[in-house]
Amino acid sequence: MIRFLLTKLLYLVPTFLGITFVAFGFVRVLPGDPVLLMAGERGLSPERHAELAHQLGYDKPFLMQYLDFLVRLLHGDLGNSLVTKKPVLTEFLALFPATMELGIVAILLATLIGVPVGVLAAIKRGSWFDQVSMTAALVGFSMPIFWWGLLLIIFFSGILQWTPVSGRISLMFFFPPVTGFMLIDSLLSGQKGAFASAFSHLILPSIVLATIPLAVIARQTRSAMLEVMGEDYVRTAKAKGMPYSRVVMVHALRNAMIPVITTIGLQIGVLMAGAILTETIFSWPGIGKWMIDSISRRDYPVVQSGLLLIAAIVMIVNLIVDLTYGLINPRIRHK
Amino acid sequence: MTDTAVKLSDAAIRRRMVADFWYHFRQNRGAVAGLVVFILLVFAAVFAPVIAPHDPTMQYRDALLVPPVWQEGGRSAYLLGTDAVGRDMLSRLIYGAQYSLFIGIVVVSIAVVGGILIGTLAGFFGGWVDTVIMRVMDVVLAFPSLLLALVLVAVLGPGLLNAMIAIAIVYQPHFARLTRAAVMGEKAREYVTAARVAGAGNLRLMFKTILPNCLAPLIVQATLSFSSAILDAAALGFLGMGAQPPASEWGTMLAEAREFILRAWWVVTFPGLAILISVLAINLMGDGLRDALDPKLKKG
């Protein structure tokens, strides 16, 4: 297992270096003077320009600049935002819990609904349930989620007035963040109605964000189950007279879960892309909205480091998925 | 004489393959429905100037936010209503089909050509060429696709062309990976060795001998990418980074309609519905293609 872990980690090093290179190089290929872009000041005198160029390291050779970038990165220095002047890492860490909360709720929703639906559809193959749920899954898979979010707002916030349109919690409530997760913090604050408010703010965005992963997971679970149900060991288990539910839950599902877990892990990238759209629609103060705002404000240090951090997170989650995969499937580990 | 006989049998084989493919494709009712919708979409795009009742950019100042014809206040001149500056929704939607198909075709073409070239090189030569190429592809795949496309558009500047290039760059590694895997699988087969012994050069081996046998997974992936390209381009348009107003691209239309969501449901509902129906139709077709082209799933 240790060996497996080390090989995986070693394998990631070139990819990670590639990511840092893309993030570093991105500012250099932008049209315009990188000093002006990164310093965000207008009408510079030549002296000030040279000073800034020196300060930012742009007077050094390209490769040296890249090495400096890596060294700063290893020290946790990701530069400062041009707009707020705060360190990018501080801003990221402040906003990340919001995205994480949304993402976790969405992936839980997608898994808890998607897996049972997929299993049922597989064991009742060809039934109306199978057909309806798989049609729904294909619709979900094809959904432009930014439109889906707007529709839900029209219906639940506009017509029924059940849910708020934007934000994480009603302005009536204020408490210091403890975990950064509004659902937990609102409970800890002990304020009456705070949790309900946080929940009602979270429900629509998480449905929107869960839609595509839910569809993918349901489809993947169904096809994995169908494959496994045709295996000899399932037939043997059935022939032994084992109760059908036990055959499905123990023999089939456990093996079918192996590709499903990979699929769930792969959804993290989908979630990050979805978060950009979902957070924009619901004004959810997370890193997706932060990135899109920074892109339109031309806050390039934020875009650069945000890109790097998000890619690193996706990579780490994929590593964790790979390791889980190795844990539940010894065949992979010993290959 | 022998030459013509060989050609004839080639054509016959091709006909058999097409017939076989159509037989399997037809089994899938969803796929056929998807194909019908897709043909309608192409029809709408090609004949947009003929079938659209109005000019898509014409602003009728006396008809702002007119609801659809079946709703109170609707007018028969504007079947699906008008938007906030009095443009006919139906005409804009019809012209929007042109954008979506164009986006799909351009993105998939760039991604397929790039991916096939890179993937064939990697799979055919192996060794360090393969390692370098695939590591670069891994880096591209490490970024969430929409985010990378957004940043690329930020670099290239907002606009439809740049959005298409960005999306194609992001999709290209999928084709490279698929091609590489298929080429590696085929490379060791006897017919390739036979062609090599017969004196075929590397280029001929790569593109004439091996590649045609690797096309099935690529066609399926191309279909799925076509629909994702429409979705992602619409998302970029929605975020203000894709096609720019007054283009009647569906995502851009949605972005313009956002502020009216609680006042005029039709300006929001119809463009999104158009995106959903197109993407769904293409995905249904993709499912049918996969069933018809993947020999492993074929029954009997």
Interface residues (C-beta under 8 A of the other chain):
Chain A: P14 T15 G18 I19 F21 V22 F26 V29 L30 P31 T135 L138 V139 F141 S142 M143 P144 F146 W147 W148 L150 L151 I153 I154 G158 G269 V270 M272 A273 I276 L277 T280 M291 I292 I295 S296 V303 L307 I310 A311 V314 M315
Chain B: G30 R135 V136 D138 V139 A142 F143 P144 S145 L146 L147 L148 L150 V151 A154 V155 G157 S227 L231 A234 A235 F238 L239 G240 M241 G251 L254 R258 I261 L262 W265 V268 T269 P271 G272 I275 L276 V279 L280 N283 L284 D287
